[in-house]
Amino acid sequence: MASIWRLIPFGQVSVLFLYGDLHGYSTESAAAKMEETHQAFMVGQLTKPIWLSFSGTTRLVKVQLKPSGAQQLLPMDLSELTDNPCIKLEDIWGKSSNHLTEQLHDATSDFHRVTLLNNFFQTLLLPSNQQSAYIDYTLQQLQVSNGNCKLMELEYKLGITGRQLERVFKSRVGLRPKDIGRFIRMNAALSVLSSQQNTSISNLAYQLGYFDPAHFSKDFRQLTGLLPSSLKTNSEKEFLVTHGHCFKMRF
Protein backbone atom coordinates (compact mmCIF):
# COMPACT_ATOMS: atom_id res chain seq x y z
CA MET A 1 0.00 0.00 0.00
CA ALA A 2 1.35 3.43 -0.97
CA SER A 3 2.15 6.01 1.71
CA ILE A 4 0.71 9.48 1.00
CA TRP A 5 2.42 12.63 2.20
CA ARG A 6 1.15 16.20 1.85
CA LEU A 7 3.92 18.66 0.99
CA ILE A 8 3.25 22.17 2.27
CA PRO A 9 4.92 25.20 0.55
CA PHE A 10 7.98 26.46 2.42
CA GLY A 11 9.76 28.80 0.01
CA GLN A 12 12.60 26.65 -1.34
CA VAL A 13 13.39 24.84 -4.58
CA SER A 14 14.29 21.13 -4.35
CA VAL A 15 16.42 18.92 -6.60
CA LEU A 16 15.91 15.14 -6.35
CA PHE A 17 17.73 12.11 -7.72
CA LEU A 18 15.84 8.79 -7.33
CA TYR A 19 17.42 5.33 -7.33
CA GLY A 20 14.53 3.19 -6.16
CA ASP A 21 10.95 3.14 -7.42
CA LEU A 22 9.69 6.40 -8.86
CA HIS A 23 7.34 8.52 -6.76
CA GLY A 24 3.81 9.56 -7.58
CA TYR A 25 2.51 13.10 -7.20
CA SER A 26 -0.73 15.04 -7.52
CA THR A 27 -1.54 18.74 -7.38
CA GLU A 28 -5.22 18.03 -6.68
CA SER A 29 -5.68 15.67 -3.72
CA ALA A 30 -4.54 12.44 -2.10
CA ALA A 31 -7.39 10.61 -3.86
CA ALA A 32 -6.58 11.94 -7.34
CA LYS A 33 -4.68 9.94 -9.96
CA MET A 34 -0.95 10.21 -9.32
CA GLU A 35 1.50 11.25 -12.03
CA GLU A 36 4.90 9.55 -12.06
CA THR A 37 8.03 11.60 -11.36
CA HIS A 38 11.19 11.60 -13.44
CA GLN A 39 14.30 9.90 -12.10
CA ALA A 40 16.02 13.26 -11.66
CA PHE A 41 13.82 16.33 -11.28
CA MET A 42 13.31 19.71 -9.67
CA VAL A 43 10.37 20.89 -7.58
CA GLY A 44 9.78 24.58 -8.27
CA GLN A 45 8.48 27.04 -5.70
CA LEU A 46 5.03 26.05 -4.49
CA THR A 47 2.12 28.27 -3.47
CA LYS A 48 -0.27 25.41 -2.65
CA PRO A 49 0.10 21.86 -1.35
CA ILE A 50 0.95 18.81 -3.43
CA TRP A 51 0.50 15.13 -2.54
CA LEU A 52 3.31 12.57 -2.83
CA SER A 53 2.88 8.81 -3.09
CA PHE A 54 5.61 6.33 -2.10
CA SER A 55 5.55 2.60 -2.74
CA GLY A 56 8.11 -0.15 -3.17
CA THR A 57 11.71 0.87 -2.45
CA THR A 58 12.48 4.56 -1.91
CA ARG A 59 16.09 5.66 -2.23
CA LEU A 60 17.09 9.19 -3.14
CA VAL A 61 19.43 12.14 -2.84
CA LYS A 62 17.73 15.48 -2.23
CA VAL A 63 19.31 18.92 -2.50
CA GLN A 64 17.40 21.75 -0.86
CA LEU A 65 18.24 25.15 -2.36
CA LYS A 66 17.87 28.21 -0.15
CA PRO A 67 15.57 30.91 -1.56
CA SER A 68 18.58 33.03 -2.46
CA GLY A 69 20.56 30.04 -3.74
CA ALA A 70 18.47 28.89 -6.69
CA GLN A 71 19.09 32.17 -8.58
CA GLN A 72 22.83 31.42 -8.62
CA LEU A 73 22.30 28.11 -10.42
CA LEU A 74 19.39 28.86 -12.76
CA PRO A 75 19.84 31.51 -15.48
CA MET A 76 16.12 32.00 -16.01
CA ASP A 77 13.02 33.68 -14.63
CA LEU A 78 12.22 31.43 -11.66
CA SER A 79 8.55 32.41 -11.72
CA GLU A 80 8.31 30.16 -14.81
CA LEU A 81 8.96 27.17 -12.51
CA THR A 82 6.51 28.17 -9.76
CA ASP A 83 3.90 25.51 -8.91
CA ASN A 84 5.60 22.97 -11.19
CA PRO A 85 6.29 19.95 -8.93
CA CYS A 86 8.25 17.82 -11.42
CA ILE A 87 10.65 19.51 -13.85
CA LYS A 88 13.02 17.12 -15.61
CA LEU A 89 16.60 18.11 -14.80
CA GLU A 90 17.74 17.36 -18.34
CA ASP A 91 15.41 20.15 -19.53
CA ILE A 92 17.21 22.60 -17.23
CA TRP A 93 20.87 21.52 -17.15
CA GLY A 94 21.12 19.22 -20.16
CA LYS A 95 22.51 15.70 -20.39
CA SER A 96 25.18 16.40 -17.76
CA SER A 97 22.44 15.94 -15.15
CA ASN A 98 21.84 12.40 -16.43
CA HIS A 99 25.54 11.63 -16.07
CA LEU A 100 25.47 12.99 -12.52
CA THR A 101 22.49 10.77 -11.68
CA GLU A 102 24.47 7.70 -12.80
CA GLN A 103 27.51 8.81 -10.81
CA LEU A 104 25.44 9.31 -7.65
CA HIS A 105 23.93 5.86 -8.07
CA ASP A 106 27.36 4.23 -8.40
CA ALA A 107 29.00 6.23 -5.59
CA THR A 108 30.20 4.07 -2.70
CA SER A 109 29.63 6.58 0.13
CA ASP A 110 27.65 9.68 1.05
CA PHE A 111 30.91 11.64 1.18
CA HIS A 112 31.55 10.70 -2.44
CA ARG A 113 28.01 11.80 -3.40
CA VAL A 114 28.45 15.17 -1.68
CA THR A 115 31.72 15.69 -3.56
CA LEU A 116 30.02 14.88 -6.88
CA LEU A 117 27.20 17.33 -6.14
CA ASN A 118 29.56 20.11 -5.08
CA ASN A 119 31.62 19.69 -8.24
CA PHE A 120 28.50 19.70 -10.42
CA PHE A 121 26.95 22.81 -8.87
CA GLN A 122 30.23 24.72 -8.91
CA THR A 123 30.24 24.48 -12.70
CA LEU A 124 26.78 26.11 -12.77
CA LEU A 125 27.45 29.05 -10.42
CA LEU A 126 26.53 32.45 -11.79
CA PRO A 127 28.19 35.69 -10.61
CA SER A 128 26.49 37.61 -7.80
CA ASN A 129 24.86 40.95 -8.55
CA GLN A 130 23.05 43.78 -6.77
CA GLN A 131 19.78 41.88 -6.96
CA SER A 132 21.35 39.11 -4.86
CA ALA A 133 22.06 41.65 -2.11
CA TYR A 134 18.44 42.87 -2.15
CA ILE A 135 17.19 39.29 -1.87
CA ASP A 136 19.60 38.29 0.92
CA TYR A 137 18.75 41.35 3.04
CA THR A 138 14.99 40.93 2.55
CA LEU A 139 15.09 37.23 3.45
CA GLN A 140 17.10 38.02 6.56
CA GLN A 141 14.56 40.61 7.68
CA LEU A 142 11.65 38.25 7.01
CA GLN A 143 13.26 35.57 9.14
CA VAL A 144 14.03 37.78 12.14
CA SER A 145 10.51 39.29 12.02
CA ASN A 146 8.86 35.85 11.76
CA GLY A 147 7.48 36.78 8.35
CA ASN A 148 6.03 40.13 9.44
CA CYS A 149 8.51 42.58 7.90
CA LYS A 150 6.76 45.46 6.11
CA LEU A 151 7.60 46.35 2.50
CA MET A 152 7.74 50.06 3.36
CA GLU A 153 10.58 49.40 5.81
CA LEU A 154 12.48 47.47 3.15
CA GLU A 155 11.96 50.24 0.59
CA TYR A 156 13.66 52.70 2.93
CA LYS A 157 16.60 50.42 3.72
CA LEU A 158 17.23 49.20 0.15
CA GLY A 159 16.47 52.39 -1.73
CA ILE A 160 14.10 50.72 -4.20
CA THR A 161 10.31 50.66 -4.43
CA GLY A 162 8.16 47.78 -3.22
CA ARG A 163 7.14 47.04 -6.82
CA GLN A 164 10.77 46.80 -7.89
CA LEU A 165 11.53 44.46 -5.01
CA GLU A 166 8.56 42.26 -5.87
CA ARG A 167 9.70 42.03 -9.49
CA VAL A 168 13.21 41.05 -8.39
CA PHE A 169 11.83 38.38 -6.06
CA LYS A 170 9.44 36.87 -8.59
CA SER A 171 12.20 36.66 -11.17
CA ARG A 172 15.07 35.49 -8.95
CA VAL A 173 13.22 33.57 -6.19
CA GLY A 174 9.96 32.62 -7.90
CA LEU A 175 7.80 34.19 -5.20
CA ARG A 176 6.98 37.59 -3.72
CA PRO A 177 8.42 38.66 -0.33
CA LYS A 178 4.82 38.50 0.95
CA ASP A 179 4.63 34.82 -0.03
CA ILE A 180 7.85 34.01 1.86
CA GLY A 181 6.46 35.78 4.93
CA ARG A 182 3.27 33.69 4.76
CA PHE A 183 5.31 30.48 4.54
CA ILE A 184 7.41 31.44 7.55
CA ARG A 185 4.29 32.10 9.64
CA MET A 186 2.59 28.91 8.41
CA ASN A 187 5.59 26.74 9.24
CA ALA A 188 5.64 28.30 12.71
CA ALA A 189 1.91 27.53 13.06
CA LEU A 190 2.38 23.87 12.07
CA SER A 191 5.22 23.47 14.56
CA VAL A 192 3.02 24.82 17.37
CA LEU A 193 -0.07 22.82 16.38
CA SER A 194 1.91 19.58 16.13
CA SER A 195 3.48 19.95 19.58
CA GLN A 196 0.66 21.77 21.44
CA GLN A 197 -2.60 20.44 20.05
CA ASN A 198 -4.71 22.26 22.64
CA THR A 199 -3.48 25.64 21.41
CA SER A 200 -6.19 28.25 20.82
CA ILE A 201 -6.42 29.02 17.10
CA SER A 202 -7.35 32.64 17.87
CA ASN A 203 -4.38 33.16 20.19
CA LEU A 204 -2.05 31.52 17.68
CA ALA A 205 -3.28 33.81 14.88
CA TYR A 206 -2.51 36.93 16.90
CA GLN A 207 0.86 35.56 18.06
CA LEU A 208 1.86 35.07 14.41
CA GLY A 209 0.99 38.68 13.56
CA TYR A 210 -2.34 38.18 11.76
CA PHE A 211 -4.98 40.89 11.91
CA ASP A 212 -7.58 38.36 13.04
CA PRO A 213 -8.19 34.55 13.09
CA ALA A 214 -10.16 34.72 9.82
CA HIS A 215 -7.10 35.93 7.90
CA PHE A 216 -5.00 33.19 9.51
CA SER A 217 -7.54 30.51 8.60
CA LYS A 218 -7.66 31.75 5.00
CA ASP A 219 -3.87 31.56 4.65
CA PHE A 220 -3.80 28.18 6.37
CA ARG A 221 -6.35 26.73 3.99
CA GLN A 222 -4.65 28.13 0.89
CA LEU A 223 -1.26 26.74 1.86
CA THR A 224 -2.27 23.40 3.39
CA GLY A 225 -5.68 22.61 1.88
CA LEU A 226 -7.04 22.35 5.44
CA LEU A 227 -8.69 24.47 8.09
CA PRO A 228 -6.74 24.83 11.36
CA SER A 229 -9.73 23.44 13.29
CA SER A 230 -9.68 20.25 11.19
CA LEU A 231 -6.42 19.22 12.86
CA LYS A 232 -8.40 18.52 16.02
CA THR A 233 -11.67 17.09 14.74
CA ASN A 234 -10.78 14.31 12.28
CA SER A 235 -9.28 11.01 13.41
CA GLU A 236 -7.51 10.14 10.14
CA LYS A 237 -3.72 10.43 10.25
CA GLU A 238 -1.63 11.89 7.45
CA PHE A 239 1.97 12.98 7.09
CA LEU A 240 2.60 16.67 6.44
CA VAL A 241 6.04 17.59 5.16
CA THR A 242 7.37 21.12 5.11
CA HIS A 243 10.76 22.82 5.40
CA GLY A 244 12.51 19.50 6.00
CA HIS A 245 10.19 18.58 8.86
CA CYS A 246 7.62 15.80 8.90
CA PHE A 247 4.54 16.11 11.12
CA LYS A 248 2.22 13.17 11.78
CA MET A 249 -0.97 14.94 12.68
CA ARG A 250 -4.64 14.14 13.06
CA PHE A 251 -7.08 15.40 10.44
C-alpha positions as CSV (number, residue, x, y, z in Angstrom):
1,M,0.0,0.0,0.0
2,A,1.4,3.4,-1.0
3,S,2.1,6.0,1.7
4,I,0.7,9.5,1.0
5,W,2.4,12.6,2.2
6,R,1.2,16.2,1.9
7,L,3.9,18.7,1.0
8,I,3.2,22.2,2.3
9,P,4.9,25.2,0.5
10,F,8.0,26.5,2.4
11,G,9.8,28.8,0.0
12,Q,12.6,26.6,-1.3
13,V,13.4,24.8,-4.6
14,S,14.3,21.1,-4.3
15,V,16.4,18.9,-6.6
16,L,15.9,15.1,-6.4
17,F,17.7,12.1,-7.7
18,L,15.8,8.8,-7.3
19,Y,17.4,5.3,-7.3
20,G,14.5,3.2,-6.2
21,D,11.0,3.1,-7.4
22,L,9.7,6.4,-8.9
23,H,7.3,8.5,-6.8
24,G,3.8,9.6,-7.6
25,Y,2.5,13.1,-7.2
26,S,-0.7,15.0,-7.5
27,T,-1.5,18.7,-7.4
28,E,-5.2,18.0,-6.7
29,S,-5.7,15.7,-3.7
30,A,-4.5,12.4,-2.1
31,A,-7.4,10.6,-3.9
32,A,-6.6,11.9,-7.3
33,K,-4.7,9.9,-10.0
34,M,-0.9,10.2,-9.3
35,E,1.5,11.3,-12.0
36,E,4.9,9.6,-12.1
37,T,8.0,11.6,-11.4
38,H,11.2,11.6,-13.4
39,Q,14.3,9.9,-12.1
40,A,16.0,13.3,-11.7
41,F,13.8,16.3,-11.3
42,M,13.3,19.7,-9.7
43,V,10.4,20.9,-7.6
44,G,9.8,24.6,-8.3
45,Q,8.5,27.0,-5.7
46,L,5.0,26.0,-4.5
47,T,2.1,28.3,-3.5
48,K,-0.3,25.4,-2.7
49,P,0.1,21.9,-1.3
50,I,1.0,18.8,-3.4
51,W,0.5,15.1,-2.5
52,L,3.3,12.6,-2.8
53,S,2.9,8.8,-3.1
54,F,5.6,6.3,-2.1
55,S,5.5,2.6,-2.7
56,G,8.1,-0.2,-3.2
57,T,11.7,0.9,-2.4
58,T,12.5,4.6,-1.9
59,R,16.1,5.7,-2.2
60,L,17.1,9.2,-3.1
61,V,19.4,12.1,-2.8
62,K,17.7,15.5,-2.2
63,V,19.3,18.9,-2.5
64,Q,17.4,21.8,-0.9
65,L,18.2,25.1,-2.4
66,K,17.9,28.2,-0.1
67,P,15.6,30.9,-1.6
68,S,18.6,33.0,-2.5
69,G,20.6,30.0,-3.7
70,A,18.5,28.9,-6.7
71,Q,19.1,32.2,-8.6
72,Q,22.8,31.4,-8.6
73,L,22.3,28.1,-10.4
74,L,19.4,28.9,-12.8
75,P,19.8,31.5,-15.5
76,M,16.1,32.0,-16.0
77,D,13.0,33.7,-14.6
78,L,12.2,31.4,-11.7
79,S,8.5,32.4,-11.7
80,E,8.3,30.2,-14.8
81,L,9.0,27.2,-12.5
82,T,6.5,28.2,-9.8
83,D,3.9,25.5,-8.9
84,N,5.6,23.0,-11.2
85,P,6.3,20.0,-8.9
86,C,8.2,17.8,-11.4
87,I,10.6,19.5,-13.9
88,K,13.0,17.1,-15.6
89,L,16.6,18.1,-14.8
90,E,17.7,17.4,-18.3
91,D,15.4,20.1,-19.5
92,I,17.2,22.6,-17.2
93,W,20.9,21.5,-17.2
94,G,21.1,19.2,-20.2
95,K,22.5,15.7,-20.4
96,S,25.2,16.4,-17.8
97,S,22.4,15.9,-15.1
98,N,21.8,12.4,-16.4
99,H,25.5,11.6,-16.1
100,L,25.5,13.0,-12.5
101,T,22.5,10.8,-11.7
102,E,24.5,7.7,-12.8
103,Q,27.5,8.8,-10.8
104,L,25.4,9.3,-7.7
105,H,23.9,5.9,-8.1
106,D,27.4,4.2,-8.4
107,A,29.0,6.2,-5.6
108,T,30.2,4.1,-2.7
109,S,29.6,6.6,0.1
110,D,27.6,9.7,1.1
111,F,30.9,11.6,1.2
112,H,31.5,10.7,-2.4
113,R,28.0,11.8,-3.4
114,V,28.4,15.2,-1.7
115,T,31.7,15.7,-3.6
116,L,30.0,14.9,-6.9
117,L,27.2,17.3,-6.1
118,N,29.6,20.1,-5.1
119,N,31.6,19.7,-8.2
120,F,28.5,19.7,-10.4
121,F,26.9,22.8,-8.9
122,Q,30.2,24.7,-8.9
123,T,30.2,24.5,-12.7
124,L,26.8,26.1,-12.8
125,L,27.4,29.0,-10.4
126,L,26.5,32.5,-11.8
127,P,28.2,35.7,-10.6
128,S,26.5,37.6,-7.8
129,N,24.9,41.0,-8.5
130,Q,23.1,43.8,-6.8
131,Q,19.8,41.9,-7.0
132,S,21.3,39.1,-4.9
133,A,22.1,41.7,-2.1
134,Y,18.4,42.9,-2.2
135,I,17.2,39.3,-1.9
136,D,19.6,38.3,0.9
137,Y,18.7,41.3,3.0
138,T,15.0,40.9,2.5
139,L,15.1,37.2,3.4
140,Q,17.1,38.0,6.6
141,Q,14.6,40.6,7.7
142,L,11.6,38.3,7.0
143,Q,13.3,35.6,9.1
144,V,14.0,37.8,12.1
145,S,10.5,39.3,12.0
146,N,8.9,35.8,11.8
147,G,7.5,36.8,8.3
148,N,6.0,40.1,9.4
149,C,8.5,42.6,7.9
150,K,6.8,45.5,6.1
151,L,7.6,46.4,2.5
152,M,7.7,50.1,3.4
153,E,10.6,49.4,5.8
154,L,12.5,47.5,3.2
155,E,12.0,50.2,0.6
156,Y,13.7,52.7,2.9
157,K,16.6,50.4,3.7
158,L,17.2,49.2,0.2
159,G,16.5,52.4,-1.7
160,I,14.1,50.7,-4.2
161,T,10.3,50.7,-4.4
162,G,8.2,47.8,-3.2
163,R,7.1,47.0,-6.8
164,Q,10.8,46.8,-7.9
165,L,11.5,44.5,-5.0
166,E,8.6,42.3,-5.9
167,R,9.7,42.0,-9.5
168,V,13.2,41.0,-8.4
169,F,11.8,38.4,-6.1
170,K,9.4,36.9,-8.6
171,S,12.2,36.7,-11.2
172,R,15.1,35.5,-8.9
173,V,13.2,33.6,-6.2
174,G,10.0,32.6,-7.9
175,L,7.8,34.2,-5.2
176,R,7.0,37.6,-3.7
177,P,8.4,38.7,-0.3
178,K,4.8,38.5,0.9
179,D,4.6,34.8,0.0
180,I,7.9,34.0,1.9
181,G,6.5,35.8,4.9
182,R,3.3,33.7,4.8
183,F,5.3,30.5,4.5
184,I,7.4,31.4,7.5
185,R,4.3,32.1,9.6
186,M,2.6,28.9,8.4
187,N,5.6,26.7,9.2
188,A,5.6,28.3,12.7
189,A,1.9,27.5,13.1
190,L,2.4,23.9,12.1
191,S,5.2,23.5,14.6
192,V,3.0,24.8,17.4
193,L,-0.1,22.8,16.4
194,S,1.9,19.6,16.1
195,S,3.5,20.0,19.6
196,Q,0.7,21.8,21.4
197,Q,-2.6,20.4,20.1
198,N,-4.7,22.3,22.6
199,T,-3.5,25.6,21.4
200,S,-6.2,28.2,20.8
201,I,-6.4,29.0,17.1
202,S,-7.3,32.6,17.9
203,N,-4.4,33.2,20.2
204,L,-2.0,31.5,17.7
205,A,-3.3,33.8,14.9
206,Y,-2.5,36.9,16.9
207,Q,0.9,35.6,18.1
208,L,1.9,35.1,14.4
209,G,1.0,38.7,13.6
210,Y,-2.3,38.2,11.8
211,F,-5.0,40.9,11.9
212,D,-7.6,38.4,13.0
213,P,-8.2,34.6,13.1
214,A,-10.2,34.7,9.8
215,H,-7.1,35.9,7.9
216,F,-5.0,33.2,9.5
217,S,-7.5,30.5,8.6
218,K,-7.7,31.8,5.0
219,D,-3.9,31.6,4.7
220,F,-3.8,28.2,6.4
221,R,-6.4,26.7,4.0
222,Q,-4.7,28.1,0.9
223,L,-1.3,26.7,1.9
224,T,-2.3,23.4,3.4
225,G,-5.7,22.6,1.9
226,L,-7.0,22.3,5.4
227,L,-8.7,24.5,8.1
228,P,-6.7,24.8,11.4
229,S,-9.7,23.4,13.3
230,S,-9.7,20.2,11.2
231,L,-6.4,19.2,12.9
232,K,-8.4,18.5,16.0
233,T,-11.7,17.1,14.7
234,N,-10.8,14.3,12.3
235,S,-9.3,11.0,13.4
236,E,-7.5,10.1,10.1
237,K,-3.7,10.4,10.2
238,E,-1.6,11.9,7.4
239,F,2.0,13.0,7.1
240,L,2.6,16.7,6.4
241,V,6.0,17.6,5.2
242,T,7.4,21.1,5.1
243,H,10.8,22.8,5.4
244,G,12.5,19.5,6.0
245,H,10.2,18.6,8.9
246,C,7.6,15.8,8.9
247,F,4.5,16.1,11.1
248,K,2.2,13.2,11.8
249,M,-1.0,14.9,12.7
250,R,-4.6,14.1,13.1
251,F,-7.1,15.4,10.4
